[in-house]
Amino acid sequence: MAAVIAAVVSAFVHPKRPAWYYVEDPDVARWQITVEKAKELIAADPVVLVDARKKDKYDEEHLPGAILLDTDRWEDSVEAAVDSLMTAFGRPVIVYCDGDRCAKSADVSQRLREQMGLDPVYILKGDWRELVSVLPSAE
């Protein structure tokens, strides 16, 4: 019984214990931006917003001026948005999708950095709807 207690205590307090929780990929985490930081960035400079969700969700609701880049229809999405993407050079890009667990925004941001050479390309961590209040109306 003492060995079990020692093992349990060691599992929680040992300095080299394994992580018992999800650990974010550092390559993805370095590009994440909170809603608060995104608001500051939008207030300071023009940014390019990219919606990484499916077209039907984009059509229902999206941030004013956001570019649709759906990973399932990548080539078509990029072709349709090529003129808008050209304005992204030299500007910060913020990619969003549905919440923190949505992997599409990380995929799209990586593709924009690697395939198009855009920099910086951030992944919004948080609810994109919170940015509506700081954006000028478009459409």
Backbone as ProteinMPNN parsed JSONL, in Angstrom:
{"seq_chain_A": "MAAVIAAVVSAFVHPKRPAWYYVEDPDVARWQITVEKAKELIAADPVVLVDARKKDKYDEEHLPGAILLDTDRWEDSVEAAVDSLMTAFGRPVIVYCDGDRCAKSADVSQRLREQMGLDPVYILKGDWRELVSVLPSAE", "coords_chain_A": {"N_chain_A": [[0.824, -1.191, 0.0], [1.943, 1.24, 0.73], [3.717, 1.605, -1.341], [2.029, 2.123, -3.488], [0.873, 4.54, -2.723], [3.177, 6.132, -2.695], [3.828, 6.026, -5.417], [1.622, 7.329, -6.586], [1.815, 9.899, -5.439], [4.32, 10.598, -6.439], [3.725, 10.704, -9.151], [2.403, 13.101, -9.363], [4.071, 15.102, -8.288], [6.706, 14.802, -9.082], [9.533, 16.178, -10.723], [10.116, 15.391, -13.357], [7.865, 14.258, -14.402], [5.51, 12.762, -16.675], [3.484, 14.543, -19.057], [0.111, 14.907, -18.26], [-1.881, 15.887, -19.673], [-3.134, 17.556, -22.608], [-0.628, 18.726, -24.712], [0.305, 21.543, -26.461], [1.445, 21.848, -29.821], [4.487, 23.398, -30.307], [5.174, 24.736, -32.672], [2.732, 25.428, -33.729], [1.557, 26.832, -31.627], [3.103, 29.162, -31.411], [2.119, 30.842, -33.34], [-0.385, 31.527, -32.55], [-2.983, 33.796, -31.641], [-4.613, 35.781, -29.28], [-8.023, 36.883, -28.773], [-8.037, 39.432, -27.637], [-5.449, 40.426, -28.274], [-5.682, 40.319, -31.034], [-7.631, 42.261, -31.46], [-6.17, 44.533, -30.709], [-4.211, 44.506, -32.707], [-5.78, 44.853, -35.017], [-6.769, 47.403, -34.517], [-4.443, 48.878, -34.71], [-3.216, 48.494, -37.265], [-3.999, 47.862, -40.766], [-5.447, 44.702, -41.34], [-5.6, 41.382, -42.747], [-8.275, 39.259, -42.932], [-9.045, 35.847, -42.651], [-11.304, 33.328, -43.266], [-11.576, 30.07, -42.321], [-13.509, 28.184, -42.473], [-16.143, 26.005, -43.758], [-17.849, 26.712, -46.88], [-20.684, 26.985, -46.663], [-21.06, 27.691, -43.973], [-19.608, 30.067, -43.926], [-21.169, 31.575, -45.697], [-23.474, 31.84, -44.16], [-22.646, 33.427, -41.972], [-19.995, 35.657, -41.32], [-16.889, 37.407, -40.646], [-16.792, 40.872, -41.464], [-15.44, 41.568, -44.608], [-13.81, 39.325, -44.637], [-11.841, 36.726, -46.111], [-12.682, 33.754, -47.754], [-11.234, 30.659, -47.268], [-11.367, 27.528, -47.768], [-10.263, 24.449, -46.674], [-11.048, 22.016, -47.748], [-11.71, 22.617, -50.308], [-9.442, 23.787, -51.46], [-7.856, 24.675, -53.774], [-9.823, 25.869, -55.436], [-10.788, 27.805, -53.666], [-8.53, 29.435, -53.225], [-8.056, 30.34, -55.803], [-10.386, 31.841, -56.268], [-9.977, 33.851, -54.434], [-7.64, 35.157, -55.064], [-7.016, 37.841, -55.822], [-7.695, 39.276, -53.497], [-5.949, 38.042, -51.723], [-3.525, 38.97, -52.646], [-3.352, 41.49, -51.564], [-2.588, 40.901, -49.054], [0.131, 40.687, -48.701], [2.719, 41.96, -46.79], [1.038, 42.684, -44.776], [-0.447, 41.864, -41.609], [-2.022, 38.69, -41.168], [-4.969, 37.18, -40.064], [-6.302, 34.161, -39.228], [-9.302, 32.402, -38.845], [-11.605, 29.984, -37.443], [-14.139, 27.724, -36.324], [-13.869, 28.057, -33.185], [-11.462, 27.095, -30.553], [-10.649, 24.432, -30.807], [-10.742, 23.845, -33.451], [-9.044, 22.686, -36.16], [-8.664, 23.578, -38.699], [-7.967, 26.291, -39.064], [-5.297, 26.361, -38.275], [-4.183, 24.729, -40.232], [-4.767, 26.182, -42.602], [-3.379, 28.578, -42.052], [-0.744, 27.664, -41.983], [-0.446, 26.768, -44.628], [-0.712, 29.219, -45.97], [1.58, 30.551, -45.112], [3.652, 28.794, -46.002], [3.078, 28.098, -48.751], [2.314, 30.48, -49.982], [3.94, 32.416, -48.997], [3.264, 34.325, -47.099], [3.513, 36.481, -44.261], [3.295, 37.995, -41.139], [1.183, 35.208, -40.233], [-1.463, 34.651, -38.345], [-3.225, 32.539, -35.982], [-6.404, 32.672, -34.822], [-7.249, 32.453, -31.503], [-9.918, 31.713, -29.834], [-13.281, 33.105, -29.862], [-14.366, 34.166, -32.944], [-16.437, 35.921, -33.349], [-16.245, 37.894, -31.47], [-14.677, 39.807, -32.559], [-16.148, 41.366, -34.257], [-17.097, 43.848, -33.344], [-14.908, 45.582, -33.536], [-14.339, 45.919, -36.155], [-14.623, 47.639, -39.283], [-17.705, 48.042, -41.033], [-18.467, 46.005, -43.827], [-19.356, 44.964, -47.14]], "CA_chain_A": [[0.0, 0.0, 0.0], [2.834, 2.396, 0.784], [4.292, 1.772, -2.69], [0.994, 2.736, -4.324], [0.791, 5.942, -2.305], [4.398, 6.793, -3.177], [3.728, 6.149, -6.88], [0.628, 8.359, -6.894], [2.413, 11.184, -5.067], [5.396, 10.846, -7.397], [3.127, 11.044, -10.439], [1.956, 14.486, -9.354], [5.054, 16.081, -7.828], [8.044, 14.554, -9.633], [9.838, 17.206, -11.734], [10.192, 14.832, -14.705], [6.65, 13.477, -14.653], [4.965, 12.973, -18.018], [2.309, 15.413, -19.119], [-1.15, 14.186, -18.175], [-2.818, 16.733, -20.376], [-2.761, 17.862, -23.98], [0.437, 19.728, -24.851], [0.223, 22.115, -27.8], [2.605, 21.84, -30.693], [5.09, 24.73, -30.22], [5.149, 25.398, -33.975], [1.39, 25.994, -33.896], [1.311, 27.771, -30.533], [3.795, 30.452, -31.608], [1.344, 31.669, -34.269], [-1.713, 31.804, -32.017], [-3.221, 35.152, -31.153], [-5.864, 35.869, -28.524], [-8.98, 37.875, -29.265], [-7.602, 40.752, -27.171], [-4.297, 40.827, -29.097], [-6.19, 40.542, -32.39], [-8.287, 43.581, -31.442], [-5.098, 45.535, -30.704], [-3.59, 44.469, -34.027], [-6.744, 45.435, -35.949], [-6.832, 48.832, -34.239], [-3.176, 49.517, -35.058], [-2.87, 48.376, -38.68], [-4.936, 47.049, -41.559], [-5.157, 43.269, -41.327], [-6.365, 40.556, -43.666], [-8.971, 38.221, -42.188], [-9.305, 34.655, -43.447], [-12.252, 32.385, -42.674], [-11.158, 28.724, -42.718], [-14.64, 27.265, -42.355], [-16.778, 25.601, -45.015], [-18.556, 27.792, -47.575], [-22.037, 27.186, -46.147], [-20.958, 28.445, -42.712], [-19.17, 31.411, -44.314], [-22.335, 32.253, -46.269], [-24.399, 32.152, -43.066], [-22.121, 34.516, -41.14], [-18.535, 35.771, -41.293], [-16.414, 38.749, -40.334], [-16.799, 41.758, -42.627], [-14.216, 41.626, -45.388], [-13.009, 38.102, -44.52], [-11.628, 35.904, -47.296], [-12.976, 32.347, -47.512], [-10.262, 29.665, -47.732], [-11.822, 26.229, -47.271], [-9.232, 23.443, -46.955], [-11.619, 20.948, -48.564], [-11.758, 23.128, -51.687], [-8.32, 24.713, -51.384], [-7.481, 25.293, -55.05], [-10.917, 26.75, -55.852], [-10.845, 28.932, -52.733], [-7.396, 30.327, -53.482], [-8.283, 30.965, -57.115], [-11.43, 32.845, -56.103], [-9.529, 34.915, -53.529], [-6.267, 35.542, -55.4], [-6.854, 39.302, -55.773], [-7.705, 39.673, -52.082], [-4.725, 37.542, -51.088], [-2.395, 39.814, -53.063], [-3.286, 42.617, -50.629], [-2.109, 40.407, -47.759], [1.587, 40.816, -48.584], [3.099, 43.112, -45.978], [0.034, 42.91, -43.733], [-0.725, 40.696, -40.772], [-3.183, 37.89, -41.538], [-5.566, 36.456, -38.945], [-7.147, 33.077, -39.716], [-10.206, 31.903, -37.81], [-12.645, 29.004, -37.768], [-15.084, 27.574, -35.214], [-13.359, 27.77, -31.85], [-10.076, 26.727, -30.278], [-10.364, 23.049, -31.186], [-10.826, 23.731, -34.905], [-7.689, 22.557, -36.71], [-8.597, 24.146, -40.045], [-7.263, 27.57, -39.075], [-3.861, 26.064, -38.227], [-3.826, 24.203, -41.555], [-4.793, 27.297, -43.558], [-2.292, 29.518, -41.761], [0.512, 27.042, -42.408], [-0.428, 26.805, -46.097], [-0.465, 30.6, -46.405], [2.996, 30.846, -44.871], [4.548, 27.955, -46.796], [2.791, 28.098, -50.177], [2.148, 31.82, -50.525], [4.976, 33.284, -48.47], [2.722, 35.399, -46.263], [4.093, 36.545, -42.931], [2.874, 36.929, -40.228], [-0.152, 34.634, -40.368], [-1.854, 34.233, -37.003], [-4.392, 31.686, -35.765], [-7.198, 33.259, -33.747], [-7.593, 31.562, -30.395], [-11.097, 32.317, -29.228], [-14.459, 33.241, -30.71], [-14.189, 35.214, -33.952], [-17.549, 36.88, -33.267], [-15.847, 38.982, -30.584], [-13.961, 40.822, -33.347], [-17.098, 42.136, -35.067], [-17.228, 45.211, -32.827], [-13.754, 46.434, -33.847], [-14.147, 45.946, -37.607], [-15.534, 48.482, -40.04], [-18.68, 47.256, -41.807], [-18.167, 45.794, -45.238], [-20.379, 44.27, -47.898]], "C_chain_A": [[0.872, 1.26, 0.0], [3.44, 2.669, -0.586], [3.293, 2.449, -3.619], [0.874, 4.221, -4.001], [2.004, 6.717, -2.809], [4.346, 7.006, -4.693], [2.762, 7.26, -7.273], [1.183, 9.751, -6.593], [3.502, 11.566, -6.064], [4.852, 11.28, -8.75], [2.701, 12.506, -10.503], [3.044, 15.501, -9.018], [6.452, 15.9, -8.414], [8.345, 15.567, -10.74], [9.912, 16.675, -13.165], [8.974, 13.962, -15.029], [6.159, 13.739, -16.079], [3.751, 13.884, -17.958], [1.049, 14.567, -19.115], [-2.246, 14.946, -18.906], [-2.287, 16.989, -21.784], [-1.705, 18.969, -23.991], [0.406, 20.221, -26.288], [1.547, 22.012, -28.532], [3.213, 23.246, -30.673], [5.094, 25.476, -31.556], [3.796, 26.026, -34.262], [1.162, 27.087, -32.853], [1.969, 29.127, -30.763], [3.029, 31.385, -32.531], [-0.029, 32.021, -33.735], [-1.798, 33.22, -31.474], [-4.569, 35.16, -30.437], [-6.771, 36.92, -29.155], [-8.534, 39.278, -28.867], [-6.435, 41.279, -28.008], [-4.732, 41.106, -30.532], [-6.872, 41.901, -32.482], [-7.248, 44.693, -31.475], [-4.446, 45.64, -32.082], [-4.488, 45.135, -35.063], [-6.822, 46.946, -35.758], [-5.58, 49.56, -34.708], [-2.909, 49.566, -36.564], [-3.972, 47.657, -39.436], [-4.502, 45.582, -41.532], [-6.007, 42.59, -42.394], [-6.962, 39.426, -42.838], [-9.3, 37.074, -43.123], [-10.206, 33.723, -42.646], [-11.926, 30.995, -43.208], [-12.289, 27.709, -42.636], [-15.172, 26.873, -43.737], [-17.618, 26.752, -45.575], [-19.948, 28.035, -47.002], [-22.032, 27.956, -44.828], [-20.526, 29.889, -42.979], [-20.362, 32.203, -44.847], [-23.353, 32.642, -45.206], [-23.949, 33.388, -42.301], [-20.601, 34.484, -41.192], [-18.153, 37.203, -40.924], [-16.429, 39.608, -41.591], [-15.434, 41.795, -43.318], [-13.363, 40.368, -45.352], [-12.98, 37.339, -45.843], [-11.929, 34.454, -46.915], [-11.873, 31.483, -48.11], [-10.603, 28.342, -47.064], [-10.784, 25.18, -47.647], [-9.749, 22.31, -47.824], [-11.689, 21.335, -50.044], [-10.639, 24.157, -51.869], [-8.036, 25.431, -52.704], [-8.551, 26.273, -55.522], [-10.982, 27.994, -54.969], [-9.734, 29.934, -53.0], [-7.591, 31.051, -54.805], [-9.32, 32.08, -57.015], [-10.956, 34.048, -55.297], [-8.165, 35.484, -53.897], [-6.059, 37.059, -55.338], [-6.813, 39.805, -54.335], [-6.439, 39.228, -51.373], [-3.51, 38.376, -51.478], [-2.255, 41.025, -52.135], [-2.709, 42.198, -49.284], [-0.602, 40.537, -47.603], [1.921, 42.102, -47.842], [2.104, 43.45, -44.891], [-0.09, 41.672, -42.861], [-2.007, 40.011, -41.245], [-3.662, 37.168, -40.287], [-6.542, 35.44, -39.52], [-8.021, 32.593, -38.561], [-11.092, 30.794, -38.355], [-13.518, 28.864, -36.531], [-14.42, 27.132, -33.921], [-11.927, 27.276, -31.782], [-9.71, 25.325, -30.75], [-10.397, 22.831, -32.702], [-9.411, 23.751, -35.483], [-7.547, 23.205, -38.084], [-7.819, 25.454, -40.084], [-5.749, 27.363, -39.019], [-3.381, 25.565, -39.577], [-3.756, 25.333, -42.583], [-3.642, 28.255, -43.304], [-0.946, 28.955, -42.196], [0.632, 27.061, -43.935], [-0.13, 28.215, -46.613], [0.99, 31.0, -46.203], [3.889, 30.1, -45.848], [4.324, 28.074, -48.298], [2.734, 29.49, -50.789], [3.187, 32.803, -50.001], [4.472, 34.441, -47.627], [3.311, 35.317, -44.865], [3.804, 37.914, -42.335], [1.449, 36.471, -40.534], [-0.51, 34.026, -39.018], [-3.101, 33.348, -37.014], [-5.154, 32.296, -34.594], [-7.578, 32.194, -32.734], [-8.738, 32.234, -29.638], [-12.201, 32.464, -30.258], [-14.314, 34.429, -31.653], [-15.28, 36.275, -33.882], [-17.221, 38.069, -32.362], [-15.102, 40.086, -31.333], [-14.893, 41.738, -34.134], [-17.137, 43.603, -34.628], [-16.061, 46.126, -33.194], [-13.502, 46.553, -35.349], [-15.099, 46.946, -38.252], [-16.495, 47.594, -40.829], [-18.215, 47.156, -43.244], [-19.348, 45.068, -45.854], [-21.544, 45.114, -48.059]], "O_chain_A": [[0.547, 2.237, -0.674], [3.653, 3.823, -0.956], [3.682, 3.266, -4.453], [0.783, 5.056, -4.902], [1.865, 7.838, -3.298], [4.772, 8.048, -5.191], [3.044, 8.042, -8.181], [1.037, 10.67, -7.398], [3.594, 12.721, -6.482], [5.445, 12.125, -9.42], [2.646, 13.087, -11.587], [2.946, 16.657, -9.43], [7.3, 16.777, -8.25], [7.502, 15.794, -11.608], [9.78, 17.458, -14.106], [9.06, 13.04, -15.84], [6.374, 14.823, -16.621], [3.079, 13.979, -16.931], [0.935, 13.614, -19.885], [-3.428, 14.641, -18.744], [-1.139, 16.675, -22.099], [-1.873, 20.011, -23.358], [0.472, 19.426, -27.225], [2.62, 22.082, -27.934], [2.514, 24.207, -30.995], [5.025, 26.705, -31.579], [3.713, 27.039, -34.957], [0.63, 28.15, -33.173], [1.426, 30.147, -30.339], [3.26, 32.594, -32.514], [-0.775, 32.744, -34.395], [-0.837, 33.765, -30.932], [-5.549, 34.606, -30.937], [-6.333, 37.735, -29.966], [-8.637, 40.211, -29.663], [-6.432, 42.443, -28.406], [-4.214, 42.02, -31.174], [-6.707, 42.614, -33.472], [-7.419, 45.684, -32.184], [-4.166, 46.739, -32.56], [-4.007, 45.9, -35.899], [-6.929, 47.689, -36.734], [-5.647, 50.736, -35.067], [-2.427, 50.577, -37.076], [-4.779, 46.937, -38.848], [-3.32, 45.274, -41.686], [-6.993, 43.146, -42.876], [-6.246, 38.72, -42.129], [-9.772, 37.283, -44.24], [-9.909, 33.376, -41.503], [-11.991, 30.765, -44.416], [-12.05, 26.504, -42.721], [-14.691, 27.366, -44.758], [-18.04, 27.645, -44.841], [-20.356, 29.189, -46.867], [-22.91, 28.787, -44.595], [-21.017, 30.819, -42.338], [-20.546, 33.367, -44.491], [-24.025, 33.665, -45.337], [-24.746, 34.281, -42.013], [-19.991, 33.417, -41.118], [-19.001, 38.095, -40.897], [-16.109, 39.12, -42.675], [-14.407, 42.027, -42.679], [-12.299, 40.332, -45.97], [-13.96, 37.312, -46.587], [-11.48, 33.98, -45.871], [-11.602, 31.556, -49.308], [-10.181, 28.07, -45.94], [-10.457, 25.036, -48.824], [-8.977, 21.701, -48.565], [-11.721, 20.47, -50.919], [-10.869, 25.258, -52.371], [-7.983, 26.66, -52.743], [-8.232, 27.379, -55.959], [-11.204, 29.101, -55.46], [-9.968, 31.143, -53.002], [-7.318, 32.247, -54.909], [-9.15, 33.144, -57.612], [-11.48, 35.149, -55.462], [-7.586, 36.23, -53.108], [-5.026, 37.515, -54.848], [-5.994, 40.658, -53.993], [-5.912, 39.945, -50.523], [-2.558, 38.472, -50.703], [-1.148, 41.529, -51.944], [-2.375, 43.051, -48.461], [-0.099, 40.501, -46.48], [1.471, 43.187, -48.211], [2.305, 44.414, -44.152], [0.138, 40.555, -43.326], [-2.956, 40.671, -41.668], [-2.86, 36.61, -39.538], [-7.491, 35.803, -40.214], [-7.542, 32.399, -37.443], [-11.303, 30.679, -39.562], [-13.625, 29.813, -35.754], [-14.417, 25.943, -33.602], [-11.269, 27.066, -32.801], [-8.546, 25.072, -31.063], [-10.105, 21.732, -33.173], [-8.674, 24.722, -35.309], [-6.432, 23.365, -38.582], [-7.085, 25.704, -41.04], [-5.0, 28.11, -39.648], [-2.295, 25.933, -40.026], [-2.793, 25.424, -43.345], [-2.992, 28.7, -44.25], [-0.103, 29.685, -42.719], [1.705, 27.344, -44.467], [0.617, 28.384, -47.577], [1.565, 31.707, -47.031], [4.78, 30.692, -46.457], [5.294, 28.145, -49.053], [3.06, 29.674, -51.962], [3.298, 33.915, -50.518], [5.177, 35.435, -47.457], [3.575, 34.231, -44.349], [4.058, 38.92, -42.997], [0.624, 37.24, -41.027], [0.064, 33.02, -38.602], [-3.917, 33.406, -37.934], [-4.612, 32.422, -33.496], [-8.157, 31.165, -33.08], [-8.535, 33.199, -28.9], [-12.07, 32.003, -31.392], [-14.157, 35.566, -31.208], [-15.068, 37.409, -34.312], [-17.842, 39.126, -32.472], [-14.916, 41.18, -30.8], [-14.462, 42.781, -34.625], [-17.202, 44.498, -35.471], [-16.219, 47.346, -33.164], [-12.554, 47.218, -35.767], [-16.244, 47.087, -37.823], [-16.119, 46.498, -41.245], [-17.647, 48.095, -43.802], [-20.242, 44.61, -45.141], [-22.525, 44.7, -48.677]]}, "name": "protein", "num_of_chains": 1, "seq": "MAAVIAAVVSAFVHPKRPAWYYVEDPDVARWQITVEKAKELIAADPVVLVDARKKDKYDEEHLPGAILLDTDRWEDSVEAAVDSLMTAFGRPVIVYCDGDRCAKSADVSQRLREQMGLDPVYILKGDWRELVSVLPSAE"}
